[in-house]
Amino acid sequence: MDAVRTSIFQTPSLETTAGGALRFAYMASHLPPNTSVNIAFIDAESAKERIVAIDVLRSSGLTPRPIVSARRFTSEGALRSFLHQAVQIKGVRDLFLVGGDPAVPRGPFRDSLDVINGSYLDETNISAIGIAGYPEGHPRIEGAILLDSLQRKVEALKAKGLHVEITTQLSFDALAVIAWIQRVRGIGIKAPIRIGIPSPAGVSGILKFAKLCRVRTSVELLQRYGWETTSLLNSAGPDRFLTELLESTERLELGPLSLHLYPLGNLEKALQWFNGWEEKSRWLH
C-alpha cells in the first residue's frame, strides 16, 4: 500500500494558462524537477503566447506539455506551424491532444483522432502523447462511444511508437472514477492514468470551473460526494475523494495511477495543500 501511495503522489502534473506560466516559474522550487505542466489552449491567448510559456516553464526546470485542441485549428497549416515551433524549434517532446470545446470545428479537424491518424505527429520528434478520459461522461458524447474512441486513440498512438498517458477530466466522484478505471483496464488499456482533481478553492469557484470543463455538478452533488460545502464562500477540497481513491488502490488492481492537479488560480495554496496531503497519506490505514 505504501508503494501505491508513493506512486500516486510522486509524479503529479499540473495545469496553467500561458499567462500563468510565470507564476509556475516563481514556484518551481516547490515542485519536483521536470514536473509536467499542461499549457491550456484557450481563445484568449495566441499561439505565440503559448510558445513563450514553453520557454518560461522549461527555463524553470519544468516540463511544458502544450495542449493541442484539434477543433480550434483553422487549417492543417496552422497545426503544422504550431507543432513545428513547439516541437522542432522549442524541443517539446510531450503533447496533450484534445478535441476541443467548439461544437463546430473551425477547420478540417473533427476531433483528436483526425490529428492522430494524419501524418502531423510523424513529421515531428514527439515521443509522448497525453489524451483525455471522461469518468463522469461528456454532455455531447455517449459513454460507450467515449470508451471506444479512447481505445482507438491508444492503439493508434502505440502503433506510431509513442508513449501514451491518459489524464481524466476534472472529477468529483471517486467511486465513478474508480469504476471508469476498471472499465478502461477491462478493455485492455494499460496506459498510465492521471486522475484530475481540483485543489481546494471556494465552492463557487469550483462550480464555475466545473462548468467550464463541462462537468455536471452542484452544491448538492458536492455534498453527496463528501465535500465540505457549508457556504459558497468557504474553501472545499478533495480530501475524501483522495481517501476513497487510496483505499480502493489497496483492494483493486487499477494499474499505474498518478494525479493531475488543477490549481484553480492559486498555485501557492494548491501546492501547500498537495504537499500536506502527500505527507498525511502516509499515515492513512
C-alpha positions as CSV (number, residue, x, y, z in Angstrom):
1,M,0.0,0.0,0.0
2,D,2.8,2.4,0.8
3,A,4.3,1.8,-2.7
4,V,0.9,2.6,-4.3
5,R,0.6,5.8,-2.3
6,T,4.1,6.8,-3.1
7,S,3.4,6.2,-6.8
8,I,0.2,8.2,-6.8
9,F,1.8,11.3,-5.2
10,Q,5.3,11.0,-6.6
11,T,4.7,12.5,-10.1
12,P,1.9,15.0,-10.1
13,S,1.2,17.1,-13.2
14,L,-0.5,20.5,-13.2
15,E,-2.3,22.9,-15.5
16,T,-1.7,26.5,-16.4
17,T,-2.7,29.1,-19.0
18,A,0.1,30.7,-21.0
19,G,-0.3,33.8,-18.8
20,G,0.0,31.8,-15.7
21,A,3.3,30.2,-16.6
22,L,5.4,32.9,-14.8
23,R,3.7,32.0,-11.5
24,F,5.0,28.5,-12.0
25,A,8.5,29.8,-12.6
26,Y,8.3,31.6,-9.2
27,M,7.1,28.4,-7.5
28,A,9.3,25.9,-9.4
29,S,11.5,25.2,-6.3
30,H,8.4,23.8,-4.6
31,L,7.8,21.2,-7.4
32,P,9.8,18.1,-8.3
33,P,12.2,18.7,-11.1
34,N,10.7,18.1,-14.6
35,T,7.1,18.2,-13.3
36,S,4.8,18.2,-16.3
37,V,2.7,21.3,-16.7
38,N,-0.1,21.3,-19.3
39,I,-0.4,24.6,-21.2
40,A,-4.1,25.3,-21.9
41,F,-5.4,26.1,-25.4
42,I,-7.8,29.0,-24.9
43,D,-9.1,31.6,-27.3
44,A,-7.9,34.5,-25.2
45,E,-4.3,33.5,-25.7
46,S,-2.4,33.3,-29.0
47,A,-0.1,30.5,-30.3
48,K,2.8,32.9,-29.8
49,E,1.9,33.3,-26.1
50,R,1.8,29.5,-25.7
51,I,5.2,29.2,-27.3
52,V,6.6,31.8,-24.9
53,A,5.1,29.8,-22.0
54,I,7.1,26.8,-23.1
55,D,10.3,28.7,-22.7
56,V,9.2,30.1,-19.3
57,L,8.4,26.6,-17.9
58,R,11.5,24.9,-19.3
59,S,13.9,27.5,-18.1
60,S,12.4,26.9,-14.6
61,G,13.2,23.2,-14.7
62,L,9.7,22.1,-15.5
63,T,8.4,20.0,-18.5
64,P,6.0,22.0,-20.7
65,R,3.2,20.0,-22.2
66,P,1.1,22.1,-24.7
67,I,-2.5,21.1,-25.2
68,V,-3.4,20.7,-28.9
69,S,-7.1,21.4,-29.3
70,A,-8.0,19.9,-32.7
71,R,-11.3,21.7,-33.5
72,R,-9.7,25.1,-32.7
73,F,-7.2,24.9,-35.6
74,T,-8.4,26.7,-38.7
75,S,-6.2,24.8,-41.1
76,E,-3.7,22.0,-41.5
77,G,-1.0,24.7,-41.9
78,A,-1.9,26.3,-38.6
79,L,-1.5,22.9,-36.8
80,R,1.8,22.1,-38.6
81,S,3.1,25.6,-37.8
82,F,2.4,25.2,-34.1
83,L,3.9,21.7,-34.0
84,H,7.0,22.9,-35.8
85,Q,7.5,25.8,-33.4
86,A,6.7,23.8,-30.2
87,V,8.4,20.5,-31.1
88,Q,11.1,21.2,-33.7
89,I,12.2,24.6,-32.5
90,K,11.4,24.6,-28.8
91,G,12.2,20.9,-28.2
92,V,8.9,19.9,-26.7
93,R,8.6,16.1,-26.6
94,D,5.3,15.7,-24.8
95,L,1.9,17.0,-26.1
96,F,-1.6,16.6,-24.9
97,L,-4.3,16.1,-27.5
98,V,-8.0,17.0,-27.1
99,G,-10.9,17.5,-29.5
100,G,-11.6,20.9,-28.0
101,D,-14.7,22.9,-26.9
102,P,-16.1,24.3,-30.2
103,A,-19.3,22.4,-31.1
104,V,-18.5,23.1,-34.8
105,P,-14.8,22.6,-36.0
106,R,-13.1,25.8,-37.1
107,G,-11.1,23.9,-39.6
108,P,-10.5,20.4,-41.0
109,F,-10.2,18.5,-37.7
110,R,-13.3,16.9,-36.2
111,D,-11.5,15.5,-33.2
112,S,-8.1,14.5,-31.9
113,L,-8.3,11.2,-33.9
114,D,-8.0,13.2,-37.1
115,V,-4.7,14.6,-35.8
116,I,-3.5,11.2,-34.6
117,N,-4.4,9.4,-37.8
118,G,-2.8,12.0,-40.0
119,S,0.9,12.4,-40.6
120,Y,1.2,15.5,-38.4
121,L,2.8,13.8,-35.4
122,D,5.1,11.7,-37.7
123,E,6.6,14.9,-39.0
124,T,7.9,15.8,-35.5
125,N,10.3,14.5,-32.9
126,I,7.4,14.0,-30.4
127,S,7.8,10.9,-28.1
128,A,4.8,11.1,-25.7
129,I,1.2,12.0,-26.0
130,G,-1.4,12.6,-23.4
131,I,-5.1,12.1,-24.1
132,A,-8.3,12.8,-22.1
133,G,-10.6,10.4,-20.2
134,Y,-14.1,11.2,-19.0
135,P,-15.0,9.2,-15.9
136,E,-18.2,11.4,-15.3
137,G,-19.1,11.4,-19.0
138,H,-19.4,14.1,-21.6
139,P,-22.5,16.2,-22.3
140,R,-22.4,15.6,-26.0
141,I,-21.0,12.1,-26.4
142,E,-22.3,8.7,-25.1
143,G,-20.2,6.7,-22.7
144,A,-19.7,3.7,-25.0
145,I,-18.6,6.0,-27.8
146,L,-16.1,7.7,-25.5
147,L,-14.6,4.4,-24.4
148,D,-14.3,3.1,-28.0
149,S,-12.7,6.4,-29.0
150,L,-10.2,6.1,-26.1
151,Q,-9.2,2.6,-27.2
152,R,-8.8,3.6,-30.8
153,K,-6.6,6.6,-29.8
154,V,-4.4,4.4,-27.6
155,E,-4.0,1.8,-30.3
156,A,-3.2,4.4,-33.0
157,L,-0.6,6.2,-30.9
158,K,1.1,3.0,-29.8
159,A,1.3,1.9,-33.4
160,K,3.3,5.1,-34.0
161,G,5.7,4.1,-31.2
162,L,4.6,6.8,-28.9
163,H,4.2,6.6,-25.1
164,V,0.6,7.2,-24.1
165,E,-0.8,8.6,-20.9
166,I,-4.4,9.3,-20.0
167,T,-5.5,12.3,-17.9
168,T,-9.0,12.4,-16.7
169,Q,-11.3,15.4,-16.9
170,L,-11.9,17.2,-13.6
171,S,-13.7,14.7,-11.3
172,F,-15.6,14.9,-8.0
173,D,-17.0,11.4,-7.6
174,A,-14.3,9.0,-6.5
175,L,-16.5,5.9,-7.0
176,A,-17.3,7.0,-10.6
177,V,-13.6,7.4,-11.3
178,I,-12.7,4.0,-9.9
179,A,-15.4,2.3,-11.8
180,W,-14.3,4.1,-15.0
181,I,-10.7,3.0,-14.5
182,Q,-11.9,-0.6,-14.1
183,R,-13.7,-0.4,-17.4
184,V,-10.6,1.1,-19.1
185,R,-8.4,-1.7,-17.7
186,G,-11.1,-4.2,-18.6
187,I,-10.8,-3.5,-22.3
188,G,-7.0,-3.9,-22.2
189,I,-5.8,-0.4,-21.9
190,K,-2.7,-0.4,-19.6
191,A,-1.5,3.1,-20.2
192,P,-0.8,5.2,-17.0
193,I,-3.8,7.2,-15.9
194,R,-3.6,10.6,-14.2
195,I,-6.7,11.5,-12.2
196,G,-7.8,15.1,-12.5
197,I,-8.6,16.8,-9.2
198,P,-9.3,20.4,-8.2
199,S,-7.2,22.0,-5.5
200,P,-9.1,23.4,-2.5
201,A,-10.9,26.6,-3.5
202,G,-14.1,28.5,-2.8
203,V,-17.1,26.4,-3.7
204,S,-18.4,29.0,-6.2
205,G,-15.0,28.9,-7.9
206,I,-15.1,25.1,-8.1
207,L,-18.6,25.1,-9.6
208,K,-17.6,27.8,-12.1
209,F,-14.5,25.8,-13.2
210,A,-16.5,22.6,-13.4
211,K,-19.0,24.3,-15.8
212,L,-16.1,25.4,-18.0
213,C,-14.9,21.7,-18.0
214,R,-18.4,20.5,-18.9
215,V,-18.6,18.5,-15.7
216,R,-22.1,18.3,-14.2
217,T,-22.1,19.3,-10.5
218,S,-23.8,21.4,-7.9
219,V,-23.6,22.1,-4.2
220,E,-25.9,19.2,-3.6
221,L,-23.8,16.8,-5.6
222,L,-20.6,18.0,-4.0
223,Q,-22.1,17.3,-0.6
224,R,-23.2,13.9,-1.7
225,Y,-19.6,13.2,-2.8
226,G,-18.4,14.1,0.7
227,W,-17.2,17.7,0.0
228,E,-17.5,20.2,2.8
229,T,-19.8,22.9,1.4
230,T,-21.3,24.8,4.3
231,S,-21.0,28.1,2.4
232,L,-20.3,29.1,-1.2
233,L,-17.5,31.3,0.2
234,N,-15.9,28.5,2.2
235,S,-12.9,26.6,0.8
236,A,-13.6,23.0,-0.3
237,G,-11.1,20.3,-1.2
238,P,-11.0,16.7,-2.5
239,D,-9.8,15.1,0.8
240,R,-12.5,12.4,1.0
241,F,-12.0,11.8,-2.8
242,L,-8.4,11.0,-2.2
243,T,-9.1,8.9,0.8
244,E,-11.5,6.8,-1.2
245,L,-9.1,6.5,-4.0
246,L,-6.2,5.4,-1.8
247,E,-8.4,2.8,-0.1
248,S,-9.5,1.5,-3.5
249,T,-6.0,1.1,-4.7
250,E,-5.4,-1.2,-1.7
251,R,-8.2,-3.5,-2.7
252,L,-8.2,-3.3,-6.5
253,E,-5.7,-3.8,-9.3
254,L,-6.0,-0.4,-11.1
255,G,-2.7,-0.2,-12.9
256,P,-0.3,2.8,-12.8
257,L,-2.1,5.9,-11.4
258,S,-1.0,9.4,-10.5
259,L,-2.6,12.8,-10.1
260,H,-3.2,15.8,-12.2
261,L,-3.9,19.0,-10.2
262,Y,-6.0,21.9,-11.4
263,P,-4.7,24.9,-9.2
264,L,-7.9,27.0,-9.8
265,G,-5.9,30.2,-9.9
266,N,-4.0,29.8,-6.6
267,L,-0.8,27.8,-7.2
268,E,0.7,28.5,-3.9
269,K,-2.3,27.3,-2.0
270,A,-2.6,24.2,-4.3
271,L,1.0,23.2,-3.7
272,Q,0.8,23.7,0.1
273,W,-2.3,21.6,0.2
274,F,-0.9,18.9,-2.0
275,N,2.4,18.6,-0.2
276,G,0.5,18.4,3.1
277,W,-1.8,15.7,1.8
278,E,1.1,13.7,0.5
279,E,2.6,13.6,4.0
280,K,-0.8,12.8,5.5
281,S,-1.5,9.9,3.2
282,R,1.5,8.0,4.6
283,W,-0.4,7.7,7.9
284,L,-3.7,6.6,6.5
285,H,-4.8,3.0,7.1
